[in-house]
Amino acid sequence: TDEELIEWQTKFQERIALLQSKISKLERDAQDATTMSSFHSKDINDYIREAGKLQAEAE
């Protein structure tokens, strides 16, 4: 019946909205991880340069 179809459509739309929300959260989490990785990479490079300077001064 039309009523059943409308009910199924509503449930389907709710499920789609929930999945879209989960996808958005995962995309934000992935972006956050990429950003943190970039920060850590920069920190590591800074520490390597600093260690190189200290080693050069010690020699």
PAFIDO-720201 format. One record per residue: z, x, y of N, C-alpha, C in turn. Coordinates in steps of 0.05 Angstrom, whole numbers. Layout:
N
[rec [Z; X; Y]; [Z; X; Y]; [Z; X; Y]]
...
***
This chain:
59
[rec [0; 17; -24]; [0; 0; 0]; [0; 18; 25]]
[rec [-6; 5; 47]; [-6; 20; 73]; [22; 31; 79]]
[rec [42; 15; 73]; [69; 24; 78]; [76; 50; 63]]
[rec [68; 51; 38]; [72; 74; 21]; [57; 99; 32]]
[rec [32; 93; 40]; [16; 115; 52]; [29; 126; 77]]
[rec [39; 109; 93]; [52; 117; 118]; [77; 134; 112]]
[rec [92; 125; 92]; [116; 139; 83]; [109; 167; 73]]
[rec [88; 169; 56]; [79; 195; 46]; [70; 212; 69]]
[rec [55; 201; 87]; [45; 216; 110]; [68; 227; 127]]
[rec [88; 211; 131]; [111; 219; 147]; [126; 242; 133]]
[rec [130; 240; 106]; [143; 261; 91]; [127; 286; 92]]
[rec [100; 283; 89]; [83; 306; 90]; [84; 320; 117]]
[rec [84; 305; 138]; [85; 316; 165]; [112; 330; 170]]
[rec [133; 319; 160]; [160; 331; 162]; [160; 358; 147]]
[rec [148; 358; 123]; [147; 383; 107]; [131; 404; 121]]
[rec [108; 396; 132]; [91; 415; 147]; [106; 426; 171]]
[rec [121; 410; 186]; [136; 419; 209]; [157; 439; 200]]
[rec [171; 433; 178]; [191; 452; 167]; [179; 478; 160]]
[rec [156; 478; 146]; [143; 502; 138]; [133; 518; 162]]
[rec [123; 504; 182]; [114; 518; 206]; [138; 532; 220]]
[rec [161; 519; 220]; [185; 530; 232]; [193; 555; 216]]
[rec [192; 554; 190]; [199; 577; 173]; [179; 600; 178]]
[rec [154; 594; 180]; [134; 615; 185]; [139; 628; 212]]
[rec [145; 612; 233]; [151; 623; 259]; [175; 642; 258]]
[rec [195; 634; 244]; [219; 651; 241]; [212; 677; 227]]
[rec [197; 676; 206]; [189; 700; 192]; [171; 718; 210]]
[rec [154; 706; 226]; [138; 722; 244]; [155; 736; 265]]
[rec [176; 722; 275]; [194; 734; 295]; [210; 756; 282]]
[rec [219; 752; 257]; [234; 772; 242]; [217; 797; 238]]
[rec [191; 793; 231]; [173; 815; 226]; [169; 830; 252]]
[rec [166; 816; 274]; [162; 829; 300]; [187; 845; 308]]
[rec [210; 834; 303]; [235; 848; 308]; [237; 873; 292]]
[rec [229; 872; 266]; [230; 895; 249]; [211; 917; 259]]
[rec [188; 909; 268]; [168; 927; 278]; [179; 941; 303]]
[rec [191; 925; 321]; [203; 936; 345]; [225; 956; 339]]
[rec [243; 949; 321]; [265; 967; 313]; [254; 992; 301]]
[rec [233; 990; 284]; [221; 1013; 272]; [210; 1032; 293]]
[rec [197; 1020; 313]; [186; 1036; 335]; [208; 1051; 351]]
[rec [230; 1037; 356]; [253; 1049; 370]; [264; 1072; 353]]
[rec [267; 1068; 327]; [278; 1088; 309]; [260; 1112; 308]]
[rec [234; 1107; 307]; [214; 1129; 306]; [216; 1146; 332]]
[rec [219; 1133; 355]; [222; 1147; 380]; [247; 1163; 380]]
[rec [269; 1151; 371]; [295; 1166; 370]; [292; 1191; 352]]
[rec [280; 1188; 329]; [276; 1210; 311]; [260; 1233; 324]]
[rec [239; 1225; 337]; [223; 1245; 351]; [239; 1259; 373]]
[rec [255; 1244; 388]; [272; 1256; 408]; [292; 1275; 396]]
[rec [304; 1268; 373]; [323; 1286; 360]; [310; 1311; 350]]
[rec [286; 1309; 340]; [271; 1332; 330]; [265; 1351; 353]]
[rec [257; 1340; 375]; [251; 1357; 399]; [277; 1371; 409]]
[rec [299; 1355; 409]; [324; 1367; 418]; [333; 1389; 399]]
[rec [330; 1384; 373]; [338; 1405; 353]; [320; 1430; 357]]
[rec [295; 1426; 362]; [277; 1449; 367]; [285; 1464; 392]]
[rec [293; 1451; 413]; [302; 1464; 437]; [328; 1480; 432]]
[rec [346; 1468; 418]; [371; 1481; 411]; [366; 1506; 394]]
[rec [348; 1503; 375]; [342; 1525; 357]; [329; 1548; 373]]
[rec [311; 1541; 392]; [298; 1561; 409]; [319; 1576; 426]]
[rec [338; 1561; 437]; [359; 1573; 453]; [377; 1591; 437]]
[rec [381; 1584; 411]; [399; 1600; 394]; [386; 1626; 386]]
[rec [360; 1627; 387]; [345; 1652; 379]; [344; 1671; 400]]
***
